[in-house]
Amino acid sequence: MNLFDEAPSAIENSEGGEKISAPAPYAWREILAYLSRRRTPGLERIDADRYTRQTASGDVTVSYSVESTQLNISTTGETPRVRRLFGLDHDAKVAARIFTGCPLLGPRVVQLPGLRIPGCWEPFELCLRVILGQQVTVAAASTLMGRLGAICPGYYAPEIAKADLTQLGVPGSRARTIQALAQAVSGGDLLFESQPWEEIARVLRRIPGIGPWTVSYLAIRLGREADAFPESDLGLLRGAGVSSPKELLRIAERWRPYRSYAAMHLWIQPQLPDSGTRQSGVA
């Protein structure tokens, strides 16, 4: 069984919104904390127990009920995005069983059961965030994302493709990567909602400045690949207590075919302080 082959959760319509089954255990607060440090400034707000997304038709809020083990969505019509964002389309229990006997991951699964892999609300925004996060801290990436939002409110690809990004505060090569991505989206080469991940990844690899780490990280949160693993990520190296990607890959062999789930455990628990990274600080 693949990590992402879980049957769709039941959806209930309620007055003014919808409810989606999210069976316990479900690590709601930890997932919110992870997303909070990577939110899109101006469009996403995350409180201690609630996610809010600004859309063209108004704000959408999502909360979790421990009693009913459901995600409560304030409006209708956003269920697919909510499912993707909060990782409801995979079976966390399958991966947890694989990690039970692992000295490194076993205790983490016990301490934090029900950890899901967060996706995203808007794929283009996630790609922007990951590119801006290359070789900087999580906090710095958030600052840069906020600057981009100030230059191009709404983060619309056609506007970003033509914008003057000299005030963004990134190297010229990174600004060109962002604009090449925006051009691919606005020109129709990247169709996030209809193309399979393999095609998306192929287009991304052609864009100068998007390397293996970026694609591997996006494979987890956007491609929803069960075994994607960005082994050069400093957060993973530190979480595993090793000094080289080669050594991390050796250890990670026992986590196949669920290395993406292992990566989330290494990233989230323990939460490491911001630090400069070898490849990126956004993971």
Backbone torsions as a table, in degrees:
resi	resn	phi	psi	omega
1	MET	NA	132.7	178.9
2	ASN	-80.9	149.2	-179.7
3	LEU	-55.7	-30.4	-174.3
4	PHE	-107.2	29.6	-179.0
5	ASP	-108.3	14.5	-179.3
6	GLU	-64.5	141.5	178.3
7	ALA	-62.2	144.7	-178.9
8	PRO	-55.9	139.5	178.3
9	SER	-70.7	150.0	179.2
10	ALA	-65.5	143.5	179.3
11	ILE	-117.5	130.3	177.0
12	GLU	-117.2	131.2	173.8
13	ASN	-81.7	135.4	175.8
14	SER	-129.3	167.5	-177.2
15	GLU	-59.8	114.5	178.2
16	GLY	80.2	5.9	-179.1
17	GLY	-173.4	-163.6	-179.8
18	GLU	-137.2	159.1	176.1
19	LYS	-125.8	135.2	179.2
20	ILE	-119.3	132.7	178.0
21	SER	-65.7	131.2	175.9
22	ALA	-135.0	81.0	-171.4
23	PRO	-54.5	141.2	176.1
24	ALA	-72.5	152.7	-3.4
25	PRO	-75.4	146.5	-179.8
26	TYR	-140.5	116.2	-172.9
27	ALA	-82.3	66.6	-173.0
28	TRP	-60.4	-51.3	-174.6
29	ARG	-66.6	-36.9	179.5
30	GLU	-68.4	-38.2	177.8
31	ILE	-66.2	-42.8	176.9
32	LEU	-60.4	-42.2	-179.5
33	ALA	-62.1	-41.2	178.7
34	TYR	-63.3	-46.2	-179.3
35	LEU	-68.3	-32.3	-176.2
36	SER	-61.0	-39.7	-178.6
37	ARG	-76.1	-6.1	-177.4
38	ARG	-128.3	19.4	-176.8
39	ARG	-71.3	161.1	176.9
40	THR	-87.7	111.3	-178.0
41	PRO	-58.1	135.2	178.9
42	GLY	89.6	-20.8	-178.0
43	LEU	-118.8	-25.6	-178.9
44	GLU	-123.7	137.4	174.7
45	ARG	-131.2	133.5	-178.5
46	ILE	-129.1	119.9	176.0
47	ASP	-99.1	-171.9	-176.6
48	ALA	-60.5	-33.1	-175.6
49	ASP	-137.2	19.2	-175.1
50	ARG	-149.6	141.4	174.6
51	TYR	-110.6	135.1	178.2
52	THR	-129.6	131.8	179.9
53	ARG	-123.5	128.8	175.8
54	GLN	-83.0	127.5	178.1
55	THR	-127.6	173.2	-179.6
56	ALA	-62.7	-27.4	-178.6
57	SER	-99.0	6.9	179.3
58	GLY	123.2	175.8	-179.2
59	ASP	-73.0	142.2	173.7
60	VAL	-116.5	126.8	178.1
61	THR	-114.6	146.5	179.1
62	VAL	-131.4	130.6	175.9
63	SER	-134.2	169.1	-177.8
64	TYR	-122.9	132.8	177.4
65	SER	-102.9	116.1	178.2
66	VAL	-66.5	-37.4	-176.8
67	GLU	-64.6	-46.3	-177.7
68	SER	-96.8	-3.4	-175.3
69	THR	46.8	56.3	179.5
70	GLN	-136.1	148.9	167.2
71	LEU	-88.3	129.7	-179.6
72	ASN	-103.1	118.6	-179.2
73	ILE	-105.8	132.2	-172.7
74	SER	-71.6	-21.6	-178.9
75	THR	-129.5	177.0	175.7
76	THR	-104.8	160.5	174.4
77	GLY	92.7	-4.0	-178.0
78	GLU	-111.1	11.7	-175.7
79	THR	-57.2	-44.9	179.9
80	PRO	-58.7	-40.4	179.8
81	ARG	-68.2	-40.0	179.8
82	VAL	-65.6	-41.6	178.2
83	ARG	-60.1	-44.0	-179.7
84	ARG	-66.9	-44.8	-176.5
85	LEU	-62.8	-41.1	-174.1
86	PHE	-103.2	17.6	168.0
87	GLY	62.4	44.1	-177.2
88	LEU	-89.0	-0.8	-176.5
89	ASP	-105.8	34.9	171.8
90	HIS	-146.8	160.9	-177.1
91	ASP	-100.6	99.0	-177.8
92	ALA	-64.5	-27.8	-175.3
93	LYS	-68.5	-32.7	179.8
94	VAL	-63.0	-48.4	179.3
95	ALA	-64.7	-39.8	-178.9
96	ALA	-59.3	-38.3	178.9
97	ARG	-65.3	-36.3	178.8
98	ILE	-63.9	-35.2	-174.6
99	PHE	-88.3	-5.4	-172.2
100	THR	-54.6	-44.5	-176.6
101	GLY	-88.1	4.3	-177.5
102	CYS	-84.5	124.5	-179.2
103	PRO	-60.0	-30.6	-177.5
104	LEU	-83.5	-47.5	-174.2
105	LEU	-93.8	-26.8	-178.0
106	GLY	-52.9	-52.6	178.8
107	PRO	-62.3	-32.4	179.9
108	ARG	-68.0	-39.3	178.3
109	VAL	-64.8	-38.1	178.3
110	VAL	-65.9	-42.5	-178.5
111	GLN	-72.0	-30.6	-176.9
112	LEU	-134.5	72.5	178.5
113	PRO	-73.5	155.7	176.0
114	GLY	78.0	19.4	178.2
115	LEU	-73.3	125.4	176.2
116	ARG	-105.4	168.4	178.4
117	ILE	-98.9	110.9	-179.5
118	PRO	-63.9	142.0	174.1
119	GLY	-100.5	-123.8	178.4
120	CYS	-157.2	160.6	174.2
121	TRP	-82.9	-46.5	-177.5
122	GLU	-127.0	111.8	-175.7
123	PRO	-56.2	-40.2	-178.6
124	PHE	-62.3	-40.6	178.3
125	GLU	-63.0	-41.2	178.6
126	LEU	-61.9	-43.1	178.8
127	CYS	-61.4	-42.6	177.1
128	LEU	-59.3	-46.4	-177.0
129	ARG	-62.0	-40.6	-179.2
130	VAL	-69.0	-40.8	178.3
131	ILE	-64.8	-43.4	178.7
132	LEU	-66.1	-22.9	-179.0
133	GLY	-86.3	-0.9	-180.0
134	GLN	-65.3	123.6	173.0
135	GLN	63.9	23.1	173.5
136	VAL	-134.5	173.4	179.8
137	THR	-78.2	167.6	176.2
138	VAL	-59.5	-45.5	-179.5
139	ALA	-63.2	-41.3	179.7
140	ALA	-65.3	-38.6	178.1
141	ALA	-63.0	-38.3	177.7
142	SER	-65.0	-40.3	177.6
143	THR	-62.0	-44.1	179.4
144	LEU	-64.8	-38.5	178.4
145	MET	-64.4	-37.9	176.8
146	GLY	-65.1	-39.4	176.6
147	ARG	-62.9	-41.2	178.8
148	LEU	-63.1	-40.2	178.3
149	GLY	-65.1	-31.3	177.2
150	ALA	-70.6	-34.7	178.6
151	ILE	-75.0	-42.4	-178.1
152	CYS	-129.6	80.2	179.7
153	PRO	-55.8	133.7	-178.5
154	GLY	93.6	-14.5	177.4
155	TYR	55.7	44.5	-179.6
156	TYR	-82.2	132.1	-175.1
157	ALA	-57.8	-46.4	-178.8
158	PRO	-59.9	-34.7	179.3
159	GLU	-72.3	-42.7	-179.9
160	ILE	-65.2	-36.2	-178.9
161	ALA	-60.7	-28.5	-176.0
162	LYS	-109.9	-1.9	-173.0
163	ALA	-73.8	156.6	171.6
164	ASP	-86.6	109.8	-175.5
165	LEU	-102.4	18.2	-178.1
166	THR	-65.9	-24.1	179.6
167	GLN	-88.8	2.7	-176.8
168	LEU	-71.1	-30.8	178.7
169	GLY	86.6	31.4	176.5
170	VAL	-123.8	160.3	175.6
171	PRO	-57.0	150.9	-179.3
172	GLY	-57.0	-35.1	-179.8
173	SER	-64.9	-35.7	-179.9
174	ARG	-72.9	-37.3	175.9
175	ALA	-61.5	-39.2	178.7
176	ARG	-67.4	-35.1	176.5
177	THR	-63.8	-44.0	179.1
178	ILE	-60.7	-44.2	-177.9
179	GLN	-71.7	-32.8	175.3
180	ALA	-65.4	-39.4	175.2
181	LEU	-61.9	-46.8	-179.5
182	ALA	-61.7	-38.1	178.2
183	GLN	-66.1	-38.6	178.6
184	ALA	-64.6	-36.4	178.9
185	VAL	-73.4	-50.0	-177.2
186	SER	-67.8	-27.0	179.4
187	GLY	-86.5	-4.8	176.6
188	GLY	90.3	2.8	177.0
189	ASP	-72.1	-31.0	176.6
190	LEU	-112.9	116.6	177.9
191	LEU	-122.1	86.6	-170.1
192	PHE	-58.8	-35.5	-173.6
193	GLU	-85.6	-8.6	-177.2
194	SER	-126.1	-24.0	179.8
195	GLN	-82.0	145.6	172.8
196	PRO	-68.3	157.1	-177.4
197	TRP	-57.5	-37.7	-178.6
198	GLU	-58.2	-39.6	179.0
199	GLU	-72.0	-41.4	177.4
200	ILE	-59.5	-46.5	-179.7
201	ALA	-61.8	-38.9	-180.0
202	ARG	-62.2	-43.5	178.6
203	VAL	-66.5	-42.4	-179.7
204	LEU	-60.6	-41.5	-178.1
205	ARG	-63.9	-22.9	179.8
206	ARG	-79.3	-13.6	-177.4
207	ILE	-84.8	119.9	179.0
208	PRO	-56.8	132.4	179.7
209	GLY	99.7	-7.9	175.1
210	ILE	-106.2	108.3	-175.5
211	GLY	-108.8	-167.7	-175.5
212	PRO	-59.2	-41.3	-179.5
213	TRP	-61.1	-47.4	-177.6
214	THR	-59.0	-46.8	-178.3
215	VAL	-66.4	-39.9	-179.6
216	SER	-65.5	-41.6	178.4
217	TYR	-64.9	-44.0	178.4
218	LEU	-65.7	-29.9	177.0
219	ALA	-60.1	-32.0	179.1
220	ILE	-74.4	-54.5	-170.9
221	ARG	-88.4	-26.0	-179.8
222	LEU	-106.7	-47.5	-179.6
223	GLY	-76.1	-18.1	179.7
224	ARG	58.3	37.6	178.4
225	GLU	-81.8	130.5	-174.9
226	ALA	-69.5	-28.1	-172.1
227	ASP	-115.4	12.5	177.6
228	ALA	-65.7	144.5	-174.3
229	PHE	-157.8	102.3	178.8
230	PRO	-79.3	84.0	-168.7
231	GLU	-66.0	-15.5	179.6
232	SER	-88.1	0.3	-178.8
233	ASP	-69.5	127.6	-176.3
234	LEU	-64.6	-35.0	178.0
235	GLY	-61.2	-38.8	177.8
236	LEU	-70.0	-41.2	179.2
237	LEU	-61.5	-45.1	-179.8
238	ARG	-68.6	-40.3	179.8
239	GLY	-63.5	-33.7	-179.8
240	ALA	-87.9	-10.8	179.1
241	GLY	72.9	33.1	178.7
242	VAL	-124.2	166.4	-173.6
243	SER	-110.3	-8.2	-176.5
244	SER	-138.0	146.3	175.5
245	PRO	-57.4	-35.4	179.7
246	LYS	-61.1	-43.8	179.3
247	GLU	-67.8	-38.2	178.8
248	LEU	-64.7	-41.3	177.9
249	LEU	-62.5	-37.2	178.4
250	ARG	-63.0	-47.0	178.9
251	ILE	-63.7	-39.3	-174.3
252	ALA	-70.9	-11.1	179.1
253	GLU	-58.2	-34.9	-178.0
254	ARG	-74.7	-10.7	179.9
255	TRP	-93.1	-6.3	177.0
256	ARG	-62.9	146.0	1.9
257	PRO	-96.9	32.7	-175.7
258	TYR	-123.4	41.8	-176.0
259	ARG	-68.5	-26.1	177.9
260	SER	-65.2	-37.3	178.1
261	TYR	-69.1	-39.2	175.1
262	ALA	-60.5	-40.6	179.5
263	ALA	-60.4	-40.4	179.5
264	MET	-63.5	-38.9	177.9
265	HIS	-65.6	-38.7	179.2
266	LEU	-69.6	-35.3	179.6
267	TRP	-73.5	-42.7	-170.7
268	ILE	-85.3	-31.6	-172.5
269	GLN	-133.9	109.1	0.1
270	PRO	-82.8	156.9	173.8
271	GLN	-70.8	118.4	-178.3
272	LEU	-86.0	147.1	175.7
273	PRO	-67.0	156.2	178.0
274	ASP	-57.6	140.9	175.6
275	SER	-156.5	160.2	175.5
276	GLY	-63.4	151.2	-175.0
277	THR	-127.4	163.5	178.2
278	ARG	-75.9	-35.3	179.4
279	GLN	-125.7	-43.9	-178.9
280	SER	-163.3	158.5	176.9
281	GLY	-113.2	9.8	-174.1
282	VAL	-91.8	-13.0	-174.7
283	ALA	-68.0	NA	NA
